[in-house]
Amino acid sequence: MVNAQELKKGQVIRHEGALYKVLMADYHISGGKGGGMVNVKMRDLKGGHLAEHRFNSHDKIEDLETHKQDVEFLYATKDECFFMNPSNYEQVSISKTSMGPAMNYLREGMKVQMEFLEGNPLSVDIPPYAEVTVASTAQGIKGETGDSTYKSATIDNGLEILVPQFIKTGDHIKVEVETGKYIERLQEKK
């Protein structure tokens, strides 16, 4: 058990009977005798949905001991993603719903870390940013070259995101995995 004010990004906790991974924890000091508040953004590890909760700083939260293991993404079915431990070739699967938006950025052969609780897979940690290719987008509006005006684009994993007007079909870009937000255009590799 830890005090709510000790929560950190990446921790796995049990709250109201469900398992959550902490995505963000902001501690706010309040005036007076009451102590502070902790605003926590977390992902439900079973259903994959986001939740926000406000704890009193002195609330006791059950934090869980997990271990991480390097795995390699193999393939996905309708409901599950399959990974392999490269050291012993053991395969393990995890439901797509528990992966959240990270599921959309997995590539065959991609090396990631899987988090386990009591031998059972809980979540997969992939990098916060992904490099993708713009599969299709409309022609940019003439005279609009800055980052202030956006247009729709489909990236190579089939998702539709907003990109600046200067982005063209075939460009390589960096996006934030959690939100799908455009970050920057990448230089062409030679």
N, CA, C and O of each residue as an XYZ file, in Angstrom:
760
protein
N       0.844     -1.181      0.000
C       0.000      0.000      0.000
C       0.892      1.248      0.000
O       1.909      1.306      0.691
N       0.489      2.224     -0.780
C       1.193      3.497     -0.831
C       0.182      4.622     -0.631
O      -1.013      4.452     -0.874
N       0.678      5.769     -0.186
C      -0.171      6.957     -0.136
C      -0.394      7.436     -1.558
O       0.480      7.291     -2.412
N      -1.549      7.998     -1.810
C      -1.882      8.473     -3.157
C      -0.849      9.456     -3.693
O      -0.579      9.476     -4.894
N      -0.268     10.271     -2.812
C       0.716     11.253     -3.268
C       2.003     10.606     -3.769
O       2.827     11.284     -4.383
N       2.195      9.307     -3.521
C       3.383      8.591     -3.981
C       3.184      7.909     -5.331
O       4.120      7.302     -5.852
N       1.984      7.994     -5.912
C       1.719      7.348     -7.191
C       2.578      7.961     -8.284
O       2.807      9.169     -8.322
N       3.051      7.078     -9.184
C       3.918      7.514    -10.288
C       3.431      6.886    -11.589
O       2.783      5.840    -11.593
N       3.756      7.541    -12.670
C       3.442      7.027    -14.002
C       4.051      5.629    -14.152
O       5.208      5.408    -13.792
N       3.267      4.694    -14.684
C       3.754      3.342    -14.924
C       3.391      2.350    -13.835
O       3.476      1.143    -14.060
N       2.984      2.827    -12.648
C       2.617      1.903    -11.574
C       1.322      1.181    -11.917
O       0.463      1.721    -12.615
N       1.190     -0.037    -11.423
C      -0.050     -0.795    -11.547
C      -0.696     -0.811    -10.173
O      -0.072     -1.174     -9.176
N      -1.974     -0.407    -10.142
C      -2.698     -0.338     -8.870
C      -4.016     -1.097     -8.970
O      -4.522     -1.368    -10.058
N      -4.553     -1.430     -7.798
C      -5.895     -1.999     -7.731
C      -6.772     -0.926     -7.093
O      -6.502     -0.456     -5.988
N      -7.841     -0.544     -7.824
C      -8.763      0.473     -7.323
C     -10.188     -0.005     -7.574
O     -10.558     -0.309     -8.708
N     -10.975     -0.069     -6.523
C     -12.362     -0.533     -6.607
C     -12.446     -1.885     -7.308
O     -13.352     -2.125     -8.107
N     -11.502     -2.760     -7.004
C     -11.513     -4.131     -7.507
C     -10.940     -4.335     -8.897
O     -10.804     -5.475     -9.343
N     -10.601     -3.261     -9.591
C     -10.071     -3.381    -10.958
C      -8.592     -3.005    -10.976
O      -8.113     -2.261    -10.120
N      -7.875     -3.539    -11.979
C      -6.455     -3.224    -12.149
C      -6.304     -2.065    -13.124
O      -6.932     -2.040    -14.183
N      -5.455     -1.102    -12.748
C      -5.205      0.076    -13.571
C      -3.715      0.322    -13.681
O      -2.945     -0.012    -12.780
N      -3.320      0.911    -14.797
C      -1.952      1.392    -14.974
C      -2.012      2.914    -14.912
O      -2.792      3.541    -15.628
N      -1.191      3.501    -14.057
C      -1.173      4.947    -13.889
C      -0.477      5.587    -15.093
O       0.670      5.265    -15.403
N      -1.189      6.499    -15.768
C      -0.637      7.212    -16.910
C      -0.105      8.579    -16.502
O       0.836      9.098    -17.103
N      -0.726      9.163    -15.462
C      -0.319     10.471    -14.985
C      -0.839     10.646    -13.564
O      -1.958     10.236    -13.255
N      -0.034     11.251    -12.701
C      -0.455     11.562    -11.335
C       0.038     12.957    -10.984
O       1.243     13.197    -10.920
N      -0.896     13.877    -10.756
C      -0.569     15.257    -10.391
C      -0.979     15.509     -8.953
O      -2.139     15.335     -8.582
N      -0.016     15.920     -8.157
C      -0.269     16.224     -6.752
C      -0.504     17.723     -6.607
O       0.310     18.528     -7.061
N      -1.620     18.101     -5.972
C      -1.958     19.503     -5.763
C      -2.071     19.764     -4.271
O      -2.844     19.106     -3.574
N      -1.307     20.717     -3.790
C      -1.352     21.088     -2.383
C      -2.536     22.025     -2.180
O      -2.713     22.984     -2.931
N      -3.343     21.743     -1.162
C      -4.464     22.628     -0.875
C      -4.163     23.421      0.383
O      -3.375     22.995      1.228
N      -4.781     24.548      0.494
C      -4.593     25.367      1.680
C      -5.349     24.780      2.856
O      -6.326     24.055      2.666
N      -4.924     25.074      4.031
C      -5.631     24.589      5.210
C      -5.100     23.272      5.702
O      -3.995     22.854      5.355
N      -5.909     22.617      6.523
C      -5.486     21.389      7.195
C      -5.731     20.124      6.384
O      -5.212     19.067      6.742
N      -6.492     20.196      5.322
C      -6.956     18.998      4.630
C      -5.903     18.214      3.881
O      -6.161     17.069      3.510
N      -4.740     18.767      3.640
C      -3.760     18.065      2.823
C      -4.058     18.292      1.364
O      -4.940     19.083      1.030
N      -3.357     17.630      0.503
C      -3.519     17.837     -0.925
C      -4.418     16.820     -1.588
O      -4.965     15.920     -0.952
N      -4.550     16.997     -2.896
C      -5.319     16.082     -3.734
C      -4.389     15.552     -4.823
O      -3.448     16.229     -5.238
N      -4.666     14.344     -5.272
C      -3.894     13.741     -6.352
C      -4.856     13.407     -7.476
O      -5.750     12.578     -7.306
N      -4.680     14.050     -8.630
C      -5.475     13.741     -9.814
C      -4.729     12.676    -10.598
O      -3.574     12.870    -10.978
N      -5.396     11.544    -10.840
C      -4.748     10.409    -11.494
C      -5.498     10.062    -12.776
O      -6.716      9.887    -12.779
N      -4.735      9.969    -13.864
C      -5.260      9.468    -15.129
C      -4.720      8.058    -15.261
O      -3.515      7.844    -15.127
N      -5.602      7.075    -15.526
C      -5.164      5.677    -15.553
C      -5.940      4.901    -16.605
O      -7.029      5.294    -17.022
N      -5.341      3.773    -17.025
C      -5.973      2.892    -18.025
C      -6.375      1.592    -17.356
O      -5.574      0.950    -16.675
N      -7.645      1.211    -17.563
C      -8.159     -0.060    -17.066
C      -7.462     -1.173    -17.846
O      -7.553     -1.215    -19.073
N      -6.775     -2.067    -17.154
C      -5.982     -3.095    -17.836
C      -6.831     -4.239    -18.380
O      -6.317     -5.068    -19.131
N      -8.091     -4.311    -18.031
C      -8.947     -5.348    -18.609
C      -9.699     -4.806    -19.821
O      -9.681     -5.413    -20.892
N     -10.353     -3.671    -19.651
C     -11.179     -3.112    -20.716
C     -10.475     -2.121    -21.614
O     -10.952     -1.829    -22.711
N      -9.327     -1.590    -21.158
C      -8.561     -0.666    -21.969
C      -9.028      0.777    -21.918
O      -8.388      1.647    -22.508
N     -10.143      1.057    -21.219
C     -10.641      2.440    -21.223
C      -9.881      3.316    -20.231
O      -9.292      2.830    -19.265
N      -9.911      4.618    -20.496
C      -9.243      5.583    -19.627
C     -10.177      5.973    -18.492
O     -11.395      6.033    -18.658
N      -9.586      6.234    -17.349
C     -10.351      6.694    -16.196
C      -9.556      7.784    -15.499
O      -8.325      7.785    -15.520
N     -10.267      8.698    -14.889
C      -9.631      9.728    -14.076
C     -10.255      9.668    -12.695
O     -11.461      9.470    -12.549
N      -9.419      9.842    -11.687
C      -9.903      9.794    -10.315
C      -9.115     10.790     -9.475
O      -7.925     11.011     -9.697
N      -9.798     11.378     -8.515
C      -9.142     12.310     -7.586
C      -9.088     11.649     -6.217
O     -10.118     11.310     -5.633
N      -7.867     11.469     -5.713
C      -7.636     10.879     -4.395
C      -7.211     11.966     -3.418
O      -6.599     12.957     -3.814
N      -7.532     11.781     -2.145
C      -6.916     12.597     -1.106
C      -5.474     12.133     -0.989
O      -5.190     10.950     -1.178
N      -4.565     13.039     -0.681
C      -3.144     12.685     -0.663
C      -2.818     11.575      0.337
O      -1.845     10.844      0.150
N      -3.617     11.442      1.391
C      -3.347     10.423      2.412
C      -4.095      9.113      2.167
O      -3.951      8.177      2.954
N      -4.898      9.018      1.086
C      -5.583      7.757      0.767
C      -4.563      6.661      0.522
O      -3.529      6.889     -0.106
N      -4.860      5.474      1.021
C      -3.991      4.314      0.803
C      -4.439      3.599     -0.472
O      -5.616      3.278     -0.639
N      -3.483      3.358     -1.364
C      -3.749      2.709     -2.648
C      -2.929      1.426     -2.699
O      -1.758      1.409     -2.320
N      -3.565      0.343     -3.177
C      -2.843     -0.922     -3.308
C      -2.030     -0.907     -4.594
O      -2.584     -0.934     -5.694
N      -0.706     -0.863     -4.444
C       0.157     -0.950     -5.618
C       0.621     -2.392     -5.746
O       0.857     -3.069     -4.745
N       0.749     -2.857     -6.982
C       1.032     -4.260     -7.243
C       2.430     -4.446     -7.806
O       2.904     -3.649     -8.615
N       3.073     -5.506     -7.366
C       4.430     -5.838     -7.813
C       4.344     -6.569     -9.149
O       3.790     -7.665     -9.231
N       4.889     -5.963    -10.179
C       4.889     -6.568    -11.509
C       6.329     -6.761    -11.964
O       7.258     -6.202    -11.381
N       6.500     -7.555    -13.004
C       7.825     -7.653    -13.619
C       7.669     -7.515    -15.132
O       6.644     -7.882    -15.706
N       8.701     -6.983    -15.752
C       8.675     -6.753    -17.201
C       9.595     -7.729    -17.897
O      10.608     -8.165    -17.350
N       9.219     -8.058    -19.113
C       9.995     -9.013    -19.905
C       9.988     -8.536    -21.354
O       8.955     -8.094    -21.858
N      11.127     -8.623    -22.018
C      11.209     -8.265    -23.432
C      10.518     -9.341    -24.255
O      10.758    -10.533    -24.063
N       9.655     -8.910    -25.178
C       8.960     -9.825    -26.073
C       8.969     -9.232    -27.477
O       9.287     -8.059    -27.676
N       8.613    -10.069    -28.437
C       8.559     -9.652    -29.837
C       7.151     -9.884    -30.354
O       6.591    -10.965    -30.168
N       6.568     -8.872    -31.010
C       5.217     -8.998    -31.548
C       5.222     -9.947    -32.746
O       6.026     -9.801    -33.667
N       4.309    -10.923    -32.716
C       4.210    -11.884    -33.806
C       3.057    -11.548    -34.754
O       3.279    -11.264    -35.931
N       1.826    -11.580    -34.237
C       0.653    -11.339    -35.069
C      -0.553    -11.056    -34.178
O      -0.507    -11.229    -32.960
N      -1.634    -10.615    -34.823
C      -2.878    -10.343    -34.103
C      -4.016    -11.095    -34.773
O      -4.039    -11.269    -35.991
N      -4.958    -11.536    -33.951
C      -6.202    -12.111    -34.446
C      -7.300    -11.081    -34.201
O      -7.011     -9.931    -33.869
N      -8.530    -11.480    -34.360
C      -9.644    -10.558    -34.145
C      -9.645     -9.990    -32.723
O      -9.946     -8.812    -32.530
N      -9.314    -10.812    -31.730
C      -9.434    -10.405    -30.329
C      -8.126    -10.305    -29.560
O      -8.085     -9.669    -28.507
N      -7.049    -10.921    -30.061
C      -5.824    -10.996    -29.277
C      -4.582    -10.657    -30.090
O      -4.563    -10.740    -31.318
N      -3.529    -10.264    -29.339
C      -2.211    -10.036    -29.926
C      -1.267    -11.087    -29.345
O      -1.300    -11.369    -28.147
N      -0.434    -11.659    -30.199
C       0.475    -12.722    -29.780
C       1.918    -12.235    -29.823
O       2.349    -11.587    -30.777
N       2.651    -12.566    -28.761
C       4.038    -12.163    -28.600
C       4.873    -13.393    -28.278
O       4.353    -14.414    -27.830
N       6.198    -13.278    -28.517
C       7.111    -14.381    -28.236
C       8.262    -13.869    -27.384
O       8.806    -12.792    -27.627
N       8.622    -14.661    -26.380
C       9.816    -14.397    -25.591
C      10.998    -14.870    -26.436
O      11.105    -16.067    -26.702
N      11.892    -13.969    -26.869
C      12.977    -14.377    -27.764
C      14.012    -15.299    -27.122
O      14.770    -15.954    -27.838
N      14.063    -15.365    -25.796
C      15.069    -16.224    -25.155
C      14.634    -17.682    -25.081
O      15.474    -18.579    -25.147
N      13.314    -17.933    -24.944
C      12.874    -19.335    -24.847
C      11.780    -19.693    -25.859
O      11.272    -20.814    -25.847
N      11.418    -18.755    -26.727
C      10.423    -18.947    -27.790
C       9.014    -19.228    -27.270
O       8.151    -19.654    -28.037
N       8.773    -18.999    -26.000
C       7.441    -19.181    -25.428
C       6.537    -18.065    -25.945
O       6.936    -16.901    -25.998
N       5.303    -18.438    -26.327
C       4.357    -17.446    -26.830
C       3.337    -17.100    -25.753
O       2.943    -17.945    -24.949
N       2.917    -15.832    -25.759
C       1.924    -15.359    -24.809
C       1.013    -14.386    -25.558
O       1.446    -13.695    -26.480
N      -0.248    -14.348    -25.147
C      -1.188    -13.446    -25.810
C      -1.816    -12.496    -24.797
O      -1.841    -12.757    -23.594
N      -2.318    -11.396    -25.322
C      -2.996    -10.399    -24.501
C      -4.150     -9.854    -25.340
O      -4.033     -9.742    -26.561
N      -5.256     -9.517    -24.691
C      -6.420     -9.056    -25.444
C      -6.166     -7.687    -26.059
O      -5.453     -6.861    -25.489
N      -6.754     -7.459    -27.224
C      -6.594     -6.182    -27.912
C      -7.184     -5.045    -27.086
O      -6.634     -3.944    -27.067
N      -8.292     -5.301    -26.408
C      -8.931     -4.223    -25.641
C      -8.049     -3.726    -24.514
O      -8.081     -2.538    -24.193
N      -7.266     -4.593    -23.906
C      -6.405     -4.164    -22.804
C      -5.203     -3.354    -23.288
O      -4.538     -2.696    -22.488
N      -4.923     -3.397    -24.580
C      -3.763     -2.684    -25.126
C      -4.032     -1.205    -25.363
O      -3.094     -0.409    -25.403
N      -5.287     -0.825    -25.519
C      -5.601      0.571    -25.805
C      -5.086      0.971    -27.170
O      -4.970      0.120    -28.052
N      -4.771      2.249    -27.374
C      -4.354      2.730    -28.692
C      -3.011      2.170    -29.155
O      -2.702      2.231    -30.345
N      -2.217      1.631    -28.249
C      -0.919      1.063    -28.633
C      -1.081     -0.049    -29.661
O      -0.184     -0.286    -30.470
N      -2.215     -0.726    -29.631
C      -2.487     -1.835    -30.554
C      -2.308     -1.401    -32.009
O      -1.833     -2.179    -32.836
N      -2.683     -0.173    -32.318
C      -2.640      0.319    -33.700
C      -1.235      0.533    -34.238
O      -1.056      0.690    -35.446
N      -0.240      0.543    -33.371
C       1.118      0.862    -33.805
C       2.071     -0.329    -33.738
O       3.267     -0.178    -33.987
N       1.556     -1.504    -33.406
C       2.399     -2.702    -33.391
C       2.751     -3.108    -34.811
O       1.916     -3.047    -35.714
N       3.987     -3.519    -34.996
C       4.460     -4.012    -36.290
C       5.061     -5.400    -36.074
O       5.669     -5.661    -35.036
N       4.894     -6.276    -37.040
C       5.456     -7.621    -36.945
C       6.960     -7.535    -36.676
O       7.681     -6.819    -37.371
N       7.425     -8.268    -35.664
C       8.841     -8.277    -35.302
C       9.242     -7.175    -34.336
O      10.392     -7.125    -33.901
N       8.309     -6.289    -33.993
C       8.608     -5.172    -33.084
C       8.926     -5.704    -31.688
O       8.208     -6.553    -31.158
N      10.004     -5.198    -31.104
C      10.402     -5.606    -29.755
C       9.827     -4.606    -28.752
O      10.020     -3.397    -28.880
N       9.119     -5.130    -27.758
C       8.463     -4.313    -26.739
C       8.647     -4.980    -25.384
O       9.187     -6.082    -25.290
N       8.193     -4.303    -24.340
C       8.219     -4.899    -23.013
C       6.792     -5.242    -22.599
O       5.873     -4.437    -22.755
N       6.624     -6.452    -22.066
C       5.332     -6.877    -21.563
C       5.426     -6.927    -20.050
O       6.420     -7.385    -19.487
N       4.372     -6.447    -19.402
C       4.329     -6.420    -17.949
C       3.464     -7.583    -17.464
O       2.368     -7.817    -17.975
N       3.979     -8.305    -16.468
C       3.295     -9.474    -15.927
C       2.979     -9.276    -14.449
O       3.751     -8.658    -13.716
N       1.837     -9.807    -14.022
C       1.456     -9.856    -12.621
C       1.141    -11.309    -12.311
O       0.224    -11.891    -12.890
N       1.905    -11.891    -11.393
C       1.732    -13.294    -10.995
C       1.717    -14.225    -12.206
O       0.913    -15.155    -12.275
N       2.619    -13.964    -13.163
C       2.764    -14.814    -14.338
C       1.780    -14.546    -15.455
O       1.895    -15.145    -16.524
N       0.815    -13.663    -15.245
C      -0.188    -13.349    -16.267
C       0.131    -12.016    -16.928
O       0.474    -11.054    -16.242
N       0.021    -11.944    -18.279
C       0.317    -10.688    -18.968
C      -0.722     -9.621    -18.638
O      -1.925     -9.880    -18.650
N      -0.236     -8.419    -18.343
C      -1.123     -7.302    -17.995
C      -1.199     -6.258    -19.090
O      -2.282     -5.850    -19.509
N      -0.021     -5.828    -19.549
C       0.024     -4.739    -20.518
C       1.306     -4.817    -21.322
O       2.231     -5.560    -20.995
N       1.334     -4.027    -22.384
C       2.501     -3.948    -23.249
C       2.937     -2.495    -23.298
O       2.124     -1.605    -23.547
N       4.206     -2.259    -23.063
C       4.760     -0.904    -23.132
C       5.450     -0.730    -24.475
O       6.456     -1.381    -24.757
N       4.906      0.147    -25.295
C       5.581      0.470    -26.543
C       6.056      1.913    -26.427
O       5.569      2.648    -25.567
N       6.988      2.333    -27.266
C       7.482      3.702    -27.175
C       6.329      4.711    -27.280
O       5.318      4.419    -27.919
N       6.466      5.888    -26.664
C       5.383      6.876    -26.681
C       5.134      7.487    -28.057
O       4.069      8.053    -28.302
N       6.118      7.374    -28.957
C       5.972      7.921    -30.306
C       6.212      6.824    -31.329
O       7.002      5.907    -31.104
N       5.515      6.931    -32.461
C       5.679      5.953    -33.541
C       6.010      6.692    -34.831
O       5.525      7.796    -35.079
N       6.846      6.059    -35.642
C       7.162      6.591    -36.967
C       6.271      5.863    -37.959
O       6.294      4.636    -38.044
N       5.481      6.631    -38.712
C       4.529      6.057    -39.663
C       4.659      6.776    -40.996
O       5.319      7.810    -41.099
N       4.021      6.213    -42.013
C       4.013      6.806    -43.346
C       2.602      7.261    -43.668
O       1.634      6.571    -43.346
N       2.481      8.411    -44.298
C       1.178      8.921    -44.714
C       0.762      8.138    -45.953
O       1.408      8.237    -46.996
N      -0.319      7.359    -45.845
C      -0.795      6.544    -46.958
C      -1.564      7.394    -47.962
O      -1.448      7.189    -49.170
N      -2.349      8.349    -47.464
C      -3.062      9.251    -48.365
C      -3.481     10.507    -47.624
O      -3.790     10.476    -46.433
N      -3.485     11.602    -48.350
C      -3.957     12.878    -47.823
C      -4.285     13.788    -48.993
O      -3.776     13.608    -50.099
N      -5.132     14.756    -48.740
C      -5.517     15.709    -49.781
C      -4.370     16.674    -50.049
O      -3.446     16.816    -49.248
N      -4.458     17.333    -51.202
C      -3.488     18.376    -51.551
C      -3.625     19.508    -50.527
O      -4.732     19.828    -50.093
N      -2.501     20.106    -50.148
C      -2.527     21.218    -49.194
C      -3.153     22.463    -49.791
O      -3.167     22.628    -51.010
N      -3.667     23.334    -48.949
C      -4.241     24.606    -49.391
C      -3.102     25.566    -49.711
O      -2.194     25.754    -48.901
N      -3.153     26.170    -50.887
C      -2.091     27.099    -51.298
C      -1.977     28.242    -50.299
O      -2.976     28.808    -49.854
N      -0.742     28.561    -49.961
C      -0.483     29.663    -49.052
C      -0.506     29.262    -47.582
O      -0.099     30.050    -46.728
N      -0.965     28.080    -47.276
C      -1.011     27.594    -45.887
C       0.182     26.668    -45.671
O       0.105     25.478    -45.978
N       1.271     27.196    -45.152
C       2.474     26.386    -44.971
C       2.839     26.176    -43.515
O       3.742     25.394    -43.219
N       2.174     26.841    -42.612
C       2.513     26.731    -41.190
C       1.861     25.541    -40.521
O       1.224     24.706    -41.163
N       2.040     25.489    -39.209
C       1.470     24.405    -38.409
C       0.085     24.750    -37.860
O      -0.453     23.994    -37.051
N      -0.503     25.871    -38.282
C      -1.761     26.302    -37.678
C      -2.994     25.711    -38.350
O      -4.047     25.637    -37.716
N      -2.904     25.289    -39.598
C      -4.047     24.738    -40.317
C      -3.797     23.257    -40.591
O      -2.754     22.882    -41.125
N      -4.751     22.435    -40.224
C      -4.596     20.988    -40.370
C      -5.575     20.413    -41.376
O      -6.625     20.993    -41.654
N      -5.207     19.262    -41.913
C      -6.068     18.515    -42.829
C      -6.046     17.057    -42.411
O      -5.199     16.650    -41.615
N      -6.953     16.283    -42.930
C      -7.060     14.869    -42.597
C      -6.070     14.050    -43.433
O      -5.829     14.346    -44.603
N      -5.508     13.019    -42.806
C      -4.601     12.107    -43.510
C      -4.811     10.699    -42.971
O      -5.092     10.512    -41.787
N      -4.672      9.715    -43.848
C      -4.716      8.313    -43.436
C      -3.281      7.815    -43.392
O      -2.533      7.968    -44.358
N      -2.893      7.210    -42.255
C      -1.528      6.707    -42.122
C      -1.500      5.215    -42.426
O      -2.548      4.586    -42.567
N      -0.297      4.651    -42.525
C      -0.132      3.278    -43.007
C      -0.795      2.202    -42.148
O      -0.909      1.062    -42.598
N      -1.230      2.516    -40.948
C      -1.936      1.526    -40.143
C      -3.451      1.668    -40.265
O      -4.199      0.989    -39.561
N      -3.915      2.565    -41.174
C      -5.332      2.733    -41.433
C      -6.014      3.803    -40.601
O      -7.174      4.125    -40.858
N      -5.335      4.361    -39.616
C      -5.934      5.408    -38.788
C      -5.952      6.732    -39.528
O      -5.085      7.014    -40.356
N      -6.956      7.540    -39.215
C      -7.046      8.872    -39.777
C      -6.639      9.870    -38.703
O      -7.159      9.839    -37.588
N      -5.705     10.757    -39.045
C      -5.227     11.769    -38.098
C      -5.210     13.125    -38.790
O      -5.423     13.219    -39.999
N      -4.957     14.171    -38.017
C      -4.810     15.512    -38.570
C      -3.334     15.848    -38.703
O      -2.540     15.614    -37.792
N      -2.983     16.403    -39.861
C      -1.593     16.776    -40.139
C      -1.574     18.195    -40.713
O      -2.591     18.659    -41.229
N      -0.430     18.895    -40.630
C      -0.329     20.233    -41.239
C      -0.487     20.166    -42.759
O      -0.323     19.108    -43.367
N      -0.806     21.303    -43.355
C      -1.068     21.390    -44.796
C       0.111     20.952    -45.659
O      -0.098     20.463    -46.769
N       1.345     21.113    -45.178
C       2.519     20.802    -46.016
C       2.822     19.301    -46.108
O       3.677     18.907    -46.900
N       2.158     18.468    -45.336
C       2.390     17.016    -45.380
C       1.767     16.443    -46.651
O       0.641     16.781    -47.014
N       2.531     15.560    -47.325
C       2.087     14.941    -48.570
C       2.016     13.420    -48.410
O       2.616     12.860    -47.493
N       1.294     12.767    -49.292
C       1.253     11.314    -49.336
C       2.675     10.789    -49.495
O       3.430     11.280    -50.334
N       3.043      9.794    -48.694
C       4.381      9.212    -48.737
C       5.340      9.783    -47.710
O       6.405      9.211    -47.481
N       4.985     10.906    -47.082
C       5.856     11.490    -46.058
C       5.925     10.578    -44.836
O       4.957      9.900    -44.492
N       7.078     10.575    -44.196
C       7.262      9.840    -42.936
C       7.101     10.849    -41.806
O       7.728     11.908    -41.805
N       6.251     10.500    -40.848
C       5.971     11.422    -39.754
C       6.053     10.704    -38.412
O       6.042      9.475    -38.342
N       6.135     11.492    -37.361
C       6.141     10.969    -35.990
C       4.804     11.357    -35.355
O       4.383     12.511    -35.429
N       4.136     10.365    -34.722
C       2.874     10.625    -34.034
C       2.950     10.123    -32.595
O       3.707      9.206    -32.280
N       2.158     10.737    -31.738
C       2.062     10.306    -30.350
C       1.115      9.113    -30.292
O      -0.023      9.207    -30.751
N       1.567      8.002    -29.737
C       0.800      6.757    -29.721
C      -0.506      6.904    -28.941
O      -1.556      6.478    -29.421
N      -0.459      7.485    -27.776
C      -1.643      7.567    -26.911
C      -2.768      8.379    -27.541
O      -3.937      8.022    -27.396
N      -2.432      9.475    -28.245
C      -3.456     10.380    -28.768
C      -3.598     10.349    -30.288
O      -4.615     10.798    -30.816
N      -2.597      9.829    -31.000
C      -2.607      9.869    -32.457
C      -2.284     11.253    -32.995
O      -2.533     11.533    -34.167
N      -1.738     12.112    -32.165
C      -1.435     13.493    -32.545
C      -0.136     13.569    -33.348
O       0.869     12.953    -32.995
N      -0.185     14.346    -34.442
C       0.998     14.601    -35.266
C       2.038     15.339    -34.432
O       1.702     16.278    -33.709
N       3.320     14.913    -34.528
C       4.405     15.578    -33.810
C       5.318     16.318    -34.785
O       5.539     17.520    -34.639
N       5.856     15.591    -35.793
C       6.771     16.234    -36.740
C       6.937     15.378    -37.987
O       6.645     14.182    -37.994
N       7.421     16.037    -39.055
C       7.778     15.313    -40.278
C       9.214     14.849    -40.107
O      10.047     15.588    -39.583
N       9.507     13.638    -40.541
C      10.841     13.063    -40.406
C      11.605     13.200    -41.711
O      11.018     13.196    -42.793
N      12.894     13.319    -41.598
C      13.751     13.400    -42.778
C      13.770     12.048    -43.472
O      13.725     11.005    -42.820
N      13.836     12.071    -44.774
C      13.924     10.839    -45.563
C      15.245     10.148    -45.288
O      16.287     10.799    -45.233
N      15.212      8.831    -45.113
C      16.436      8.061    -44.877
C      17.106      7.781    -46.212
O      16.451      7.391    -47.179
N      18.407      7.981    -46.254
C      19.138      7.752    -47.508
C      19.992      6.517    -47.422
O      20.676      6.172    -48.385
